[in-house]
Amino acid sequence: MKGYTLEGDVIVINRESTELDLFVKHFLEVFKEYSDYLIVSISTGRTRELRM
């Protein structure tokens, strides 16, 4: 079972909020007061070990 549902354009989290969740929520509330947009860059990949 997923820990979230999508209701229209809103993601509903179906679990207890963690400290990180609460921090991000507070950060975004403060951020919205002082900025009109946010640019996010995510780099994914995996670390590889070189063996000789």
A tleap script that builds the chain and sets N, CA, C and O, in Angstrom:
source leaprc.protein.ff14SB
mol = sequence {
  NMET LYS GLY TYR THR LEU GLU GLY ASP VAL
  ILE VAL ILE ASN ARG GLU SER THR GLU LEU
  ASP LEU PHE VAL LYS HIE PHE LEU GLU VAL
  PHE LYS GLU TYR SER ASP TYR LEU ILE VAL
  SER ILE SER THR GLY ARG THR ARG GLU LEU
  ARG CMET
}
set mol.1.N position { 0.840 -1.192 0.000 }
set mol.1.CA position { 0.000 0.000 0.000 }
set mol.1.C position { 0.878 1.246 0.000 }
set mol.1.O position { 1.860 1.320 0.739 }
set mol.2.N position { 0.526 2.214 -0.821 }
set mol.2.CA position { 1.278 3.461 -0.907 }
set mol.2.C position { 1.075 4.291 0.348 }
set mol.2.O position { 0.042 4.207 1.013 }
set mol.3.N position { 2.079 5.091 0.653 }
set mol.3.CA position { 1.997 5.992 1.795 }
set mol.3.C position { 1.390 7.323 1.429 }
set mol.3.O position { 1.418 8.261 2.225 }
set mol.4.N position { 0.832 7.419 0.213 }
set mol.4.CA position { 0.242 8.681 -0.230 }
set mol.4.C position { -0.862 8.413 -1.240 }
set mol.4.O position { -0.936 7.332 -1.825 }
set mol.5.N position { -1.725 9.416 -1.439 }
set mol.5.CA position { -2.738 9.373 -2.489 }
set mol.5.C position { -2.683 10.704 -3.227 }
set mol.5.O position { -2.215 11.708 -2.690 }
set mol.6.N position { -3.156 10.697 -4.433 }
set mol.6.CA position { -3.216 11.907 -5.243 }
set mol.6.C position { -4.676 12.288 -5.398 }
set mol.6.O position { -5.473 11.533 -5.955 }
set mol.7.N position { -5.018 13.468 -4.898 }
set mol.7.CA position { -6.397 13.972 -4.977 }
set mol.7.C position { -6.376 15.255 -5.790 }
set mol.7.O position { -6.072 16.329 -5.269 }
set mol.8.N position { -6.700 15.135 -7.067 }
set mol.8.CA position { -6.598 16.280 -7.977 }
set mol.8.C position { -5.129 16.629 -8.153 }
set mol.8.O position { -4.339 15.801 -8.608 }
set mol.9.N position { -4.764 17.848 -7.794 }
set mol.9.CA position { -3.358 18.239 -7.906 }
set mol.9.C position { -2.694 18.324 -6.529 }
set mol.9.O position { -1.689 19.015 -6.363 }
set mol.10.N position { -3.265 17.613 -5.534 }
set mol.10.CA position { -2.736 17.624 -4.170 }
set mol.10.C position { -2.274 16.222 -3.795 }
set mol.10.O position { -3.006 15.252 -3.991 }
set mol.11.N position { -1.060 16.113 -3.254 }
set mol.11.CA position { -0.550 14.842 -2.743 }
set mol.11.C position { -0.898 14.773 -1.262 }
set mol.11.O position { -0.521 15.659 -0.494 }
set mol.12.N position { -1.614 13.727 -0.855 }
set mol.12.CA position { -2.011 13.539 0.537 }
set mol.12.C position { -1.156 12.421 1.128 }
set mol.12.O position { -1.181 11.289 0.646 }
set mol.13.N position { -0.399 12.747 2.175 }
set mol.13.CA position { 0.486 11.786 2.825 }
set mol.13.C position { -0.323 11.020 3.868 }
set mol.13.O position { -0.965 11.620 4.730 }
set mol.14.N position { -0.290 9.691 3.784 }
set mol.14.CA position { -1.065 8.834 4.690 }
set mol.14.C position { -0.152 8.181 5.724 }
set mol.14.O position { -0.092 6.956 5.824 }
set mol.15.N position { 0.557 9.006 6.489 }
set mol.15.CA position { 1.434 8.511 7.548 }
set mol.15.C position { 1.721 9.659 8.506 }
set mol.15.O position { 1.374 10.809 8.232 }
set mol.16.N position { 2.357 9.340 9.631 }
set mol.16.CA position { 2.760 10.364 10.591 }
set mol.16.C position { 3.823 11.248 9.963 }
set mol.16.O position { 4.682 10.753 9.233 }
set mol.17.N position { 3.782 12.538 10.232 }
set mol.17.CA position { 4.804 13.460 9.724 }
set mol.17.C position { 6.104 13.278 10.505 }
set mol.17.O position { 6.096 13.171 11.731 }
set mol.18.N position { 7.217 13.246 9.777 }
set mol.18.CA position { 8.526 13.172 10.418 }
set mol.18.C position { 9.039 14.577 10.688 }
set mol.18.O position { 8.440 15.558 10.245 }
set mol.19.N position { 10.149 14.676 11.417 }
set mol.19.CA position { 10.756 15.982 11.663 }
set mol.19.C position { 11.159 16.637 10.347 }
set mol.19.O position { 11.032 17.852 10.194 }
set mol.20.N position { 11.646 15.838 9.396 }
set mol.20.CA position { 12.014 16.382 8.086 }
set mol.20.C position { 10.790 16.927 7.359 }
set mol.20.O position { 10.855 18.003 6.764 }
set mol.21.N position { 9.673 16.197 7.398 }
set mol.21.CA position { 8.429 16.675 6.780 }
set mol.21.C position { 8.036 18.036 7.352 }
set mol.21.O position { 7.703 18.956 6.605 }
set mol.22.N position { 8.076 18.158 8.671 }
set mol.22.CA position { 7.680 19.400 9.333 }
set mol.22.C position { 8.638 20.538 8.998 }
set mol.22.O position { 8.211 21.678 8.812 }
set mol.23.N position { 9.947 20.229 8.921 }
set mol.23.CA position { 10.932 21.238 8.552 }
set mol.23.C position { 10.672 21.760 7.144 }
set mol.23.O position { 10.677 22.970 6.916 }
set mol.24.N position { 10.446 20.844 6.195 }
set mol.24.CA position { 10.210 21.237 4.800 }
set mol.24.C position { 8.929 22.061 4.702 }
set mol.24.O position { 8.889 23.055 3.977 }
set mol.25.N position { 7.885 21.658 5.422 }
set mol.25.CA position { 6.630 22.416 5.401 }
set mol.25.C position { 6.861 23.842 5.910 }
set mol.25.O position { 6.394 24.804 5.300 }
set mol.26.N position { 7.575 23.973 7.017 }
set mol.26.CA position { 7.859 25.303 7.568 }
set mol.26.C position { 8.741 26.109 6.609 }
set mol.26.O position { 8.493 27.293 6.382 }
set mol.27.N position { 9.771 25.465 6.049 }
set mol.27.CA position { 10.674 26.128 5.106 }
set mol.27.C position { 9.894 26.697 3.929 }
set mol.27.O position { 10.109 27.843 3.535 }
set mol.28.N position { 8.987 25.898 3.363 }
set mol.28.CA position { 8.217 26.354 2.206 }
set mol.28.C position { 7.261 27.487 2.560 }
set mol.28.O position { 7.032 28.380 1.744 }
set mol.29.N position { 6.701 27.460 3.771 }
set mol.29.CA position { 5.826 28.558 4.198 }
set mol.29.C position { 6.608 29.864 4.273 }
set mol.29.O position { 6.124 30.903 3.823 }
set mol.30.N position { 7.819 29.820 4.841 }
set mol.30.CA position { 8.657 31.017 4.928 }
set mol.30.C position { 9.125 31.428 3.537 }
set mol.30.O position { 9.124 32.612 3.201 }
set mol.31.N position { 9.523 30.454 2.733 }
set mol.31.CA position { 10.023 30.720 1.385 }
set mol.31.C position { 8.988 31.455 0.537 }
set mol.31.O position { 9.331 32.391 -0.185 }
set mol.32.N position { 7.719 31.035 0.623 }
set mol.32.CA position { 6.655 31.653 -0.174 }
set mol.32.C position { 6.470 33.135 0.144 }
set mol.32.O position { 6.006 33.901 -0.700 }
set mol.33.N position { 6.835 33.536 1.365 }
set mol.33.CA position { 6.709 34.940 1.742 }
set mol.33.C position { 7.738 35.828 1.037 }
set mol.33.O position { 7.490 37.017 0.838 }
set mol.34.N position { 8.882 35.269 0.659 }
set mol.34.CA position { 9.989 36.073 0.165 }
set mol.34.C position { 10.393 35.809 -1.281 }
set mol.34.O position { 11.284 36.479 -1.802 }
set mol.35.N position { 9.755 34.848 -1.935 }
set mol.35.CA position { 10.144 34.525 -3.304 }
set mol.35.C position { 8.928 34.084 -4.118 }
set mol.35.O position { 7.942 33.586 -3.577 }
set mol.36.N position { 9.027 34.281 -5.423 }
set mol.36.CA position { 7.941 33.872 -6.317 }
set mol.36.C position { 8.169 32.502 -6.946 }
set mol.36.O position { 7.225 31.889 -7.446 }
set mol.37.N position { 9.402 32.016 -6.927 }
set mol.37.CA position { 9.674 30.719 -7.543 }
set mol.37.C position { 10.887 30.055 -6.897 }
set mol.37.O position { 11.668 30.701 -6.198 }
set mol.38.N position { 11.029 28.759 -7.143 }
set mol.38.CA position { 12.115 27.946 -6.609 }
set mol.38.C position { 12.603 27.031 -7.723 }
set mol.38.O position { 11.803 26.368 -8.383 }
set mol.39.N position { 13.890 26.996 -7.929 }
set mol.39.CA position { 14.483 26.093 -8.913 }
set mol.39.C position { 15.130 24.936 -8.156 }
set mol.39.O position { 15.925 25.150 -7.241 }
set mol.40.N position { 14.784 23.712 -8.542 }
set mol.40.CA position { 15.295 22.524 -7.871 }
set mol.40.C position { 16.036 21.674 -8.888 }
set mol.40.O position { 15.536 21.422 -9.984 }
set mol.41.N position { 17.222 21.238 -8.519 }
set mol.41.CA position { 18.000 20.357 -9.386 }
set mol.41.C position { 18.309 19.083 -8.617 }
set mol.41.O position { 18.822 19.132 -7.499 }
set mol.42.N position { 17.999 17.952 -9.215 }
set mol.42.CA position { 18.245 16.668 -8.564 }
set mol.42.C position { 19.111 15.824 -9.484 }
set mol.42.O position { 18.795 15.634 -10.658 }
set mol.43.N position { 20.191 15.329 -8.939 }
set mol.43.CA position { 21.078 14.453 -9.688 }
set mol.43.C position { 20.968 13.056 -9.095 }
set mol.43.O position { 21.146 12.869 -7.891 }
set mol.44.N position { 20.677 12.087 -9.936 }
set mol.44.CA position { 20.565 10.719 -9.448 }
set mol.44.C position { 21.619 9.848 -10.105 }
set mol.44.O position { 22.182 10.197 -11.143 }
set mol.45.N position { 21.863 8.761 -9.509 }
set mol.45.CA position { 22.858 7.824 -10.033 }
set mol.45.C position { 23.326 6.956 -8.899 }
set mol.45.O position { 22.858 7.070 -7.766 }
set mol.46.N position { 24.252 6.090 -9.219 }
set mol.46.CA position { 24.771 5.263 -8.155 }
set mol.46.C position { 26.295 5.330 -8.159 }
set mol.46.O position { 26.935 5.515 -9.194 }
set mol.47.N position { 26.838 5.174 -6.981 }
set mol.47.CA position { 28.281 5.197 -6.840 }
set mol.47.C position { 28.827 3.854 -7.319 }
set mol.47.O position { 28.276 2.798 -7.011 }
set mol.48.N position { 29.896 3.914 -8.062 }
set mol.48.CA position { 30.506 2.694 -8.578 }
set mol.48.C position { 31.923 2.557 -8.065 }
set mol.48.O position { 32.664 3.536 -7.971 }
set mol.49.N position { 32.279 1.366 -7.743 }
set mol.49.CA position { 33.617 1.085 -7.248 }
set mol.49.C position { 34.464 0.550 -8.390 }
set mol.49.O position { 34.055 -0.364 -9.105 }
set mol.50.N position { 35.639 1.123 -8.552 }
set mol.50.CA position { 36.565 0.678 -9.595 }
set mol.50.C position { 37.515 -0.349 -8.990 }
set mol.50.O position { 38.233 -0.044 -8.038 }
set mol.51.N position { 37.523 -1.551 -9.533 }
set mol.51.CA position { 38.428 -2.598 -9.053 }
set mol.51.C position { 39.442 -2.908 -10.124 }
set mol.51.O position { 39.093 -3.080 -11.291 }
set mol.52.N position { 40.689 -2.980 -9.733 }
set mol.52.CA position { 41.760 -3.272 -10.694 }
set mol.52.C position { 42.428 -4.577 -10.365 }
set mol.52.O position { 43.354 -4.990 -11.063 }
savepdb mol mol.pdb
quit
